[in-house]
Amino acid sequence: MAGSDRTVITSSQAPQPLGAYSLGMSVRPGKLIYIAGQVGIDSNGTLVGRGDAAAQTRQALEKI
């Protein structure tokens, strides 16, 4: 797969990844997206709904 087929996904509205990975990667634009590190934190890096798995899941899905 050529490098031009892949695009790194970034956002100024999300905390930067703590590890050596990106928020996501688009492959064959418009066809496939890989995501990583989506957890229940807001754009300030604060955990949403401490002790509430449903609230954290909603937050992670909203970020996607």
N, CA, C and O atoms as a CHARMM CRD file, in Angstrom:
* protein
*
  256
    1    1 MET  N      0.85100  -1.17800   0.00000 PROA 1      0.00000
    2    1 MET  CA     0.00000   0.00000   0.00000 PROA 1      0.00000
    3    1 MET  C      0.89500   1.23900   0.00000 PROA 1      0.00000
    4    1 MET  O      1.80300   1.34500   0.82400 PROA 1      0.00000
    5    2 ALA  N      0.65400   2.14900  -0.89100 PROA 2      0.00000
    6    2 ALA  CA     1.44400   3.36600  -0.98400 PROA 2      0.00000
    7    2 ALA  C      1.14500   4.29000   0.17900 PROA 2      0.00000
    8    2 ALA  O      0.03900   4.27600   0.72000 PROA 2      0.00000
    9    3 GLY  N      2.12800   5.09800   0.56700 PROA 3      0.00000
   10    3 GLY  CA     1.95900   6.02100   1.67600 PROA 3      0.00000
   11    3 GLY  C      0.83200   7.01300   1.46400 PROA 3      0.00000
   12    3 GLY  O      0.21600   7.46600   2.42900 PROA 3      0.00000
   13    4 SER  N      0.55000   7.35900   0.20200 PROA 4      0.00000
   14    4 SER  CA    -0.51000   8.32200  -0.08400 PROA 4      0.00000
   15    4 SER  C     -1.90000   7.75600   0.17500 PROA 4      0.00000
   16    4 SER  O     -2.87000   8.51300   0.21200 PROA 4      0.00000
   17    5 ASP  N     -2.02100   6.43300   0.35500 PROA 5      0.00000
   18    5 ASP  CA    -3.30500   5.81000   0.64900 PROA 5      0.00000
   19    5 ASP  C     -3.69500   5.95400   2.11400 PROA 5      0.00000
   20    5 ASP  O     -4.81700   5.62600   2.49900 PROA 5      0.00000
   21    6 ARG  N     -2.76300   6.44700   2.93000 PROA 6      0.00000
   22    6 ARG  CA    -3.00400   6.54600   4.37400 PROA 6      0.00000
   23    6 ARG  C     -2.90900   7.99100   4.83100 PROA 6      0.00000
   24    6 ARG  O     -2.04500   8.74200   4.37800 PROA 6      0.00000
   25    7 THR  N     -3.81000   8.37400   5.73600 PROA 7      0.00000
   26    7 THR  CA    -3.80600   9.71900   6.29300 PROA 7      0.00000
   27    7 THR  C     -3.92100   9.60800   7.80900 PROA 7      0.00000
   28    7 THR  O     -4.82100   8.93900   8.31700 PROA 7      0.00000
   29    8 VAL  N     -3.01400  10.25900   8.53200 PROA 8      0.00000
   30    8 VAL  CA    -3.07400  10.28400   9.99200 PROA 8      0.00000
   31    8 VAL  C     -4.18600  11.23100  10.41600 PROA 8      0.00000
   32    8 VAL  O     -4.29000  12.34100   9.89400 PROA 8      0.00000
   33    9 ILE  N     -5.01900  10.79800  11.36400 PROA 9      0.00000
   34    9 ILE  CA    -6.11900  11.61300  11.86800 PROA 9      0.00000
   35    9 ILE  C     -5.67300  12.29800  13.15700 PROA 9      0.00000
   36    9 ILE  O     -5.19800  11.64700  14.08700 PROA 9      0.00000
   37   10 THR  N     -5.83100  13.61600  13.19800 PROA 10     0.00000
   38   10 THR  CA    -5.49000  14.40300  14.38700 PROA 10     0.00000
   39   10 THR  C     -6.66500  15.31600  14.71600 PROA 10     0.00000
   40   10 THR  O     -7.56400  15.50500  13.89700 PROA 10     0.00000
   41   11 SER  N     -6.65100  15.87500  15.91100 PROA 11     0.00000
   42   11 SER  CA    -7.69800  16.81600  16.30800 PROA 11     0.00000
   43   11 SER  C     -7.15900  17.74900  17.37500 PROA 11     0.00000
   44   11 SER  O     -6.52200  17.30900  18.33200 PROA 11     0.00000
   45   12 SER  N     -7.41300  19.02800  17.21100 PROA 12     0.00000
   46   12 SER  CA    -7.01900  19.99700  18.23400 PROA 12     0.00000
   47   12 SER  C     -7.99300  19.94600  19.41600 PROA 12     0.00000
   48   12 SER  O     -7.73600  20.55900  20.45200 PROA 12     0.00000
   49   13 GLN  N     -9.10700  19.22200  19.26900 PROA 13     0.00000
   50   13 GLN  CA   -10.11800  19.13000  20.31800 PROA 13     0.00000
   51   13 GLN  C     -9.96300  17.88200  21.18100 PROA 13     0.00000
   52   13 GLN  O    -10.81400  17.60600  22.02600 PROA 13     0.00000
   53   14 ALA  N     -8.89200  17.12900  20.97700 PROA 14     0.00000
   54   14 ALA  CA    -8.66000  15.90400  21.74500 PROA 14     0.00000
   55   14 ALA  C     -7.27900  15.96800  22.38100 PROA 14     0.00000
   56   14 ALA  O     -6.35600  16.55000  21.81200 PROA 14     0.00000
   57   15 PRO  N     -7.13500  15.36700  23.56500 PROA 15     0.00000
   58   15 PRO  CA    -5.79900  15.30500  24.15700 PROA 15     0.00000
   59   15 PRO  C     -4.86400  14.54600  23.22300 PROA 15     0.00000
   60   15 PRO  O     -5.28100  13.60800  22.54400 PROA 15     0.00000
   61   16 GLN  N     -3.61400  14.95200  23.19200 PROA 16     0.00000
   62   16 GLN  CA    -2.64500  14.26500  22.35600 PROA 16     0.00000
   63   16 GLN  C     -2.35900  12.88900  22.94500 PROA 16     0.00000
   64   16 GLN  O     -2.32300  12.72900  24.16500 PROA 16     0.00000
   65   17 PRO  N     -2.15400  11.89500  22.08300 PROA 17     0.00000
   66   17 PRO  CA    -1.85600  10.53900  22.56700 PROA 17     0.00000
   67   17 PRO  C     -0.62500  10.53400  23.45700 PROA 17     0.00000
   68   17 PRO  O      0.33200  11.26800  23.21100 PROA 17     0.00000
   69   18 LEU  N     -0.65300   9.70500  24.49100 PROA 18     0.00000
   70   18 LEU  CA     0.47600   9.61300  25.41500 PROA 18     0.00000
   71   18 LEU  C      1.57100   8.69100  24.89900 PROA 18     0.00000
   72   18 LEU  O      2.71600   8.77600  25.34200 PROA 18     0.00000
   73   19 GLY  N      1.23100   7.82500  23.98100 PROA 19     0.00000
   74   19 GLY  CA     2.20100   6.88300  23.43900 PROA 19     0.00000
   75   19 GLY  C      2.59100   7.24700  22.02400 PROA 19     0.00000
   76   19 GLY  O      2.26900   8.32300  21.52000 PROA 19     0.00000
   77   20 ALA  N      3.28400   6.33100  21.40600 PROA 20     0.00000
   78   20 ALA  CA     3.76500   6.53900  20.03300 PROA 20     0.00000
   79   20 ALA  C      2.71100   6.05400  19.03100 PROA 20     0.00000
   80   20 ALA  O      2.96900   5.14700  18.23900 PROA 20     0.00000
   81   21 TYR  N      1.54300   6.65700  19.07300 PROA 21     0.00000
   82   21 TYR  CA     0.47500   6.28700  18.14300 PROA 21     0.00000
   83   21 TYR  C     -0.32500   7.53800  17.80700 PROA 21     0.00000
   84   21 TYR  O     -0.15600   8.56900  18.45700 PROA 21     0.00000
   85   22 SER  N     -1.17100   7.46600  16.82600 PROA 22     0.00000
   86   22 SER  CA    -2.02400   8.59000  16.44400 PROA 22     0.00000
   87   22 SER  C     -3.45000   8.30900  16.91600 PROA 22     0.00000
   88   22 SER  O     -3.77200   7.19200  17.32000 PROA 22     0.00000
   89   23 LEU  N     -4.29400   9.32900  16.86100 PROA 23     0.00000
   90   23 LEU  CA    -5.70000   9.14700  17.23000 PROA 23     0.00000
   91   23 LEU  C     -6.38400   8.19100  16.27200 PROA 23     0.00000
   92   23 LEU  O     -7.29600   7.45700  16.65300 PROA 23     0.00000
   93   24 GLY  N     -5.94300   8.20600  15.04100 PROA 24     0.00000
   94   24 GLY  CA    -6.54100   7.33000  14.04900 PROA 24     0.00000
   95   24 GLY  C     -5.79000   7.38600  12.73800 PROA 24     0.00000
   96   24 GLY  O     -4.86200   8.17500  12.55800 PROA 24     0.00000
   97   25 MET  N     -6.21300   6.53100  11.83100 PROA 25     0.00000
   98   25 MET  CA    -5.59300   6.45500  10.50500 PROA 25     0.00000
   99   25 MET  C     -6.69200   6.15900   9.50000 PROA 25     0.00000
  100   25 MET  O     -7.47100   5.22200   9.67400 PROA 25     0.00000
  101   26 SER  N     -6.75000   6.96200   8.44900 PROA 26     0.00000
  102   26 SER  CA    -7.68700   6.72100   7.36300 PROA 26     0.00000
  103   26 SER  C     -6.94000   5.99700   6.25000 PROA 26     0.00000
  104   26 SER  O     -5.87100   6.42900   5.81800 PROA 26     0.00000
  105   27 VAL  N     -7.51200   4.90000   5.80000 PROA 27     0.00000
  106   27 VAL  CA    -6.91200   4.11200   4.73700 PROA 27     0.00000
  107   27 VAL  C     -7.89700   4.09500   3.57500 PROA 27     0.00000
  108   27 VAL  O     -9.09600   3.89500   3.77400 PROA 27     0.00000
  109   28 ARG  N     -7.40400   4.30000   2.39000 PROA 28     0.00000
  110   28 ARG  CA    -8.28500   4.41900   1.21400 PROA 28     0.00000
  111   28 ARG  C     -9.37800   5.42300   1.56600 PROA 28     0.00000
  112   28 ARG  O    -10.51700   5.02400   1.80900 PROA 28     0.00000
  113   29 PRO  N     -9.06100   6.70300   1.60000 PROA 29     0.00000
  114   29 PRO  CA    -9.97300   7.75100   2.07800 PROA 29     0.00000
  115   29 PRO  C    -11.43900   7.48300   1.76200 PROA 29     0.00000
  116   29 PRO  O    -11.82200   7.17900   0.63200 PROA 29     0.00000
  117   30 GLY  N    -12.24100   7.61200   2.82200 PROA 30     0.00000
  118   30 GLY  CA   -13.66700   7.40200   2.70900 PROA 30     0.00000
  119   30 GLY  C    -14.10700   5.95500   2.80900 PROA 30     0.00000
  120   30 GLY  O    -15.30200   5.66600   2.74400 PROA 30     0.00000
  121   31 LYS  N    -13.16000   5.04100   2.96800 PROA 31     0.00000
  122   31 LYS  CA   -13.49100   3.62100   2.97800 PROA 31     0.00000
  123   31 LYS  C    -13.24600   2.94000   4.31800 PROA 31     0.00000
  124   31 LYS  O    -14.04900   2.11000   4.74500 PROA 31     0.00000
  125   32 LEU  N    -12.14100   3.28300   4.98900 PROA 32     0.00000
  126   32 LEU  CA   -11.78200   2.54700   6.20200 PROA 32     0.00000
  127   32 LEU  C    -11.04000   3.46400   7.16300 PROA 32     0.00000
  128   32 LEU  O    -10.12900   4.18600   6.75900 PROA 32     0.00000
  129   33 ILE  N    -11.43200   3.43600   8.44500 PROA 33     0.00000
  130   33 ILE  CA   -10.76200   4.23600   9.47100 PROA 33     0.00000
  131   33 ILE  C    -10.41000   3.33000  10.63900 PROA 33     0.00000
  132   33 ILE  O    -11.25200   2.58000  11.13400 PROA 33     0.00000
  133   34 TYR  N     -9.15800   3.40700  11.07400 PROA 34     0.00000
  134   34 TYR  CA    -8.69900   2.70800  12.28200 PROA 34     0.00000
  135   34 TYR  C     -8.59000   3.75300  13.38200 PROA 34     0.00000
  136   34 TYR  O     -8.10600   4.85900  13.14200 PROA 34     0.00000
  137   35 ILE  N     -9.03400   3.41400  14.57800 PROA 35     0.00000
  138   35 ILE  CA    -8.92700   4.33400  15.70800 PROA 35     0.00000
  139   35 ILE  C     -8.16600   3.65900  16.83900 PROA 35     0.00000
  140   35 ILE  O     -8.06300   2.43300  16.89500 PROA 35     0.00000
  141   36 ALA  N     -7.63200   4.48600  17.74500 PROA 36     0.00000
  142   36 ALA  CA    -6.87200   3.94900  18.87300 PROA 36     0.00000
  143   36 ALA  C     -7.01400   4.86900  20.07800 PROA 36     0.00000
  144   36 ALA  O     -7.19300   6.07900  19.93800 PROA 36     0.00000
  145   37 GLY  N     -6.93300   4.28300  21.24100 PROA 37     0.00000
  146   37 GLY  CA    -6.84900   5.05800  22.47400 PROA 37     0.00000
  147   37 GLY  C     -8.08000   5.84700  22.84300 PROA 37     0.00000
  148   37 GLY  O     -7.96600   6.84800  23.55200 PROA 37     0.00000
  149   38 GLN  N     -9.24200   5.44500  22.39800 PROA 38     0.00000
  150   38 GLN  CA   -10.45600   6.18200  22.74200 PROA 38     0.00000
  151   38 GLN  C    -10.93700   5.73000  24.11700 PROA 38     0.00000
  152   38 GLN  O    -11.35900   4.58800  24.29900 PROA 38     0.00000
  153   39 VAL  N    -10.86700   6.63000  25.06200 PROA 39     0.00000
  154   39 VAL  CA   -11.28800   6.34900  26.43400 PROA 39     0.00000
  155   39 VAL  C    -12.23500   7.45400  26.89600 PROA 39     0.00000
  156   39 VAL  O    -12.45300   8.42600  26.17200 PROA 39     0.00000
  157   40 GLY  N    -12.78100   7.31600  28.05900 PROA 40     0.00000
  158   40 GLY  CA   -13.78300   8.24300  28.57200 PROA 40     0.00000
  159   40 GLY  C    -13.20600   9.50900  29.17000 PROA 40     0.00000
  160   40 GLY  O    -13.51500   9.84000  30.31500 PROA 40     0.00000
  161   41 ILE  N    -12.37300  10.23000  28.42500 PROA 41     0.00000
  162   41 ILE  CA   -11.86700  11.51800  28.90000 PROA 41     0.00000
  163   41 ILE  C    -12.33400  12.61100  27.95000 PROA 41     0.00000
  164   41 ILE  O    -12.55900  12.37200  26.76400 PROA 41     0.00000
  165   42 ASP  N    -12.47600  13.82000  28.49900 PROA 42     0.00000
  166   42 ASP  CA   -12.91500  14.94200  27.67300 PROA 42     0.00000
  167   42 ASP  C    -11.71500  15.61600  27.02100 PROA 42     0.00000
  168   42 ASP  O    -10.58700  15.14500  27.16400 PROA 42     0.00000
  169   43 SER  N    -11.94700  16.71800  26.30400 PROA 43     0.00000
  170   43 SER  CA   -10.87000  17.38600  25.56900 PROA 43     0.00000
  171   43 SER  C     -9.83400  18.02900  26.48500 PROA 43     0.00000
  172   43 SER  O     -8.75800  18.41600  26.02700 PROA 43     0.00000
  173   44 ASN  N    -10.14800  18.14700  27.76900 PROA 44     0.00000
  174   44 ASN  CA    -9.18700  18.67600  28.74500 PROA 44     0.00000
  175   44 ASN  C     -8.37900  17.57500  29.41500 PROA 44     0.00000
  176   44 ASN  O     -7.49500  17.85000  30.22600 PROA 44     0.00000
  177   45 GLY  N     -8.68600  16.32300  29.07200 PROA 45     0.00000
  178   45 GLY  CA    -7.98400  15.19700  29.67700 PROA 45     0.00000
  179   45 GLY  C     -8.58200  14.74500  30.99800 PROA 45     0.00000
  180   45 GLY  O     -7.95800  13.98000  31.73400 PROA 45     0.00000
  181   46 THR  N     -9.79600  15.21500  31.30600 PROA 46     0.00000
  182   46 THR  CA   -10.47600  14.87200  32.55200 PROA 46     0.00000
  183   46 THR  C    -11.38100  13.65800  32.34300 PROA 46     0.00000
  184   46 THR  O    -12.14100  13.60800  31.37600 PROA 46     0.00000
  185   47 LEU  N    -11.30000  12.68800  33.24000 PROA 47     0.00000
  186   47 LEU  CA   -12.14600  11.50900  33.16700 PROA 47     0.00000
  187   47 LEU  C    -13.60600  11.90500  33.33300 PROA 47     0.00000
  188   47 LEU  O    -13.94900  12.63500  34.26300 PROA 47     0.00000
  189   48 VAL  N    -14.46100  11.43200  32.44500 PROA 48     0.00000
  190   48 VAL  CA   -15.89000  11.71100  32.48100 PROA 48     0.00000
  191   48 VAL  C    -16.58000  10.59500  33.25400 PROA 48     0.00000
  192   48 VAL  O    -16.33300   9.41800  32.98900 PROA 48     0.00000
  193   49 GLY  N    -17.43800  10.94600  34.20100 PROA 49     0.00000
  194   49 GLY  CA   -18.23800   9.95600  34.91800 PROA 49     0.00000
  195   49 GLY  C    -17.42000   8.94500  35.69900 PROA 49     0.00000
  196   49 GLY  O    -17.55400   7.74100  35.48100 PROA 49     0.00000
  197   50 ARG  N    -16.58200   9.41200  36.59700 PROA 50     0.00000
  198   50 ARG  CA   -15.75900   8.49500  37.40600 PROA 50     0.00000
  199   50 ARG  C    -16.63500   7.41000  38.02900 PROA 50     0.00000
  200   50 ARG  O    -17.60600   7.70800  38.72500 PROA 50     0.00000
  201   51 GLY  N    -16.28300   6.15200  37.77300 PROA 51     0.00000
  202   51 GLY  CA   -17.03600   5.02500  38.30100 PROA 51     0.00000
  203   51 GLY  C    -18.29400   4.68800  37.50200 PROA 51     0.00000
  204   51 GLY  O    -19.06200   3.81000  37.89600 PROA 51     0.00000
  205   52 ASP  N    -18.50600   5.37800  36.38400 PROA 52     0.00000
  206   52 ASP  CA   -19.71500   5.18800  35.58000 PROA 52     0.00000
  207   52 ASP  C    -19.30800   4.73000  34.17700 PROA 52     0.00000
  208   52 ASP  O    -19.01900   5.55100  33.30600 PROA 52     0.00000
  209   53 ALA  N    -19.28900   3.41900  33.97200 PROA 53     0.00000
  210   53 ALA  CA   -18.83900   2.84800  32.70100 PROA 53     0.00000
  211   53 ALA  C    -19.69200   3.32500  31.53100 PROA 53     0.00000
  212   53 ALA  O    -19.17100   3.53400  30.43600 PROA 53     0.00000
  213   54 ALA  N    -21.00300   3.50100  31.74600 PROA 54     0.00000
  214   54 ALA  CA   -21.88600   3.94800  30.66700 PROA 54     0.00000
  215   54 ALA  C    -21.51900   5.36300  30.22000 PROA 54     0.00000
  216   54 ALA  O    -21.46800   5.63400  29.02000 PROA 54     0.00000
  217   55 ALA  N    -21.26400   6.25900  31.15900 PROA 55     0.00000
  218   55 ALA  CA   -20.89300   7.64000  30.82200 PROA 55     0.00000
  219   55 ALA  C    -19.55300   7.67700  30.09800 PROA 55     0.00000
  220   55 ALA  O    -19.37900   8.44300  29.15000 PROA 55     0.00000
  221   56 GLN  N    -18.60800   6.85400  30.54000 PROA 56     0.00000
  222   56 GLN  CA   -17.29400   6.81600  29.89300 PROA 56     0.00000
  223   56 GLN  C    -17.40500   6.23600  28.48800 PROA 56     0.00000
  224   56 GLN  O    -16.71100   6.69200  27.57900 PROA 56     0.00000
  225   57 THR  N    -18.25300   5.25100  28.29800 PROA 57     0.00000
  226   57 THR  CA   -18.45500   4.66100  26.97400 PROA 57     0.00000
  227   57 THR  C    -19.08300   5.69000  26.03500 PROA 57     0.00000
  228   57 THR  O    -18.66400   5.82300  24.88500 PROA 57     0.00000
  229   58 ARG  N    -20.08900   6.41800  26.52800 PROA 58     0.00000
  230   58 ARG  CA   -20.72100   7.46700  25.70700 PROA 58     0.00000
  231   58 ARG  C    -19.68800   8.49800  25.27500 PROA 58     0.00000
  232   58 ARG  O    -19.67100   8.92000  24.11900 PROA 58     0.00000
  233   59 GLN  N    -18.81800   8.90600  26.21300 PROA 59     0.00000
  234   59 GLN  CA   -17.78700   9.90600  25.89900 PROA 59     0.00000
  235   59 GLN  C    -16.84100   9.38200  24.82900 PROA 59     0.00000
  236   59 GLN  O    -16.51400  10.10500  23.88700 PROA 59     0.00000
  237   60 ALA  N    -16.39700   8.13700  24.96000 PROA 60     0.00000
  238   60 ALA  CA   -15.48600   7.55200  23.97500 PROA 60     0.00000
  239   60 ALA  C    -16.14600   7.49100  22.60100 PROA 60     0.00000
  240   60 ALA  O    -15.50800   7.80500  21.59600 PROA 60     0.00000
  241   61 LEU  N    -17.41100   7.09400  22.54600 PROA 61     0.00000
  242   61 LEU  CA   -18.11400   6.99600  21.27000 PROA 61     0.00000
  243   61 LEU  C    -18.36900   8.36000  20.66200 PROA 61     0.00000
  244   61 LEU  O    -18.32600   8.50300  19.44000 PROA 61     0.00000
  245   62 GLU  N    -18.63600   9.37300  21.48600 PROA 62     0.00000
  246   62 GLU  CA   -18.84500  10.73300  20.97600 PROA 62     0.00000
  247   62 GLU  C    -17.56300  11.25600  20.33400 PROA 62     0.00000
  248   62 GLU  O    -17.61700  11.96500  19.32800 PROA 62     0.00000
  249   63 LYS  N    -16.41200  10.91200  20.90900 PROA 63     0.00000
  250   63 LYS  CA   -15.14600  11.36100  20.33800 PROA 63     0.00000
  251   63 LYS  C    -14.88500  10.72900  18.98600 PROA 63     0.00000
  252   63 LYS  O    -14.24900  11.34200  18.12800 PROA 63     0.00000
  253   64 ILE  N    -15.36000   9.52900  18.78700 PROA 64     0.00000
  254   64 ILE  CA   -15.15200   8.85200  17.50600 PROA 64     0.00000
  255   64 ILE  C    -15.96300   9.55500  16.44200 PROA 64     0.00000
  256   64 ILE  O    -15.93800   9.15100  15.28000 PROA 64     0.00000
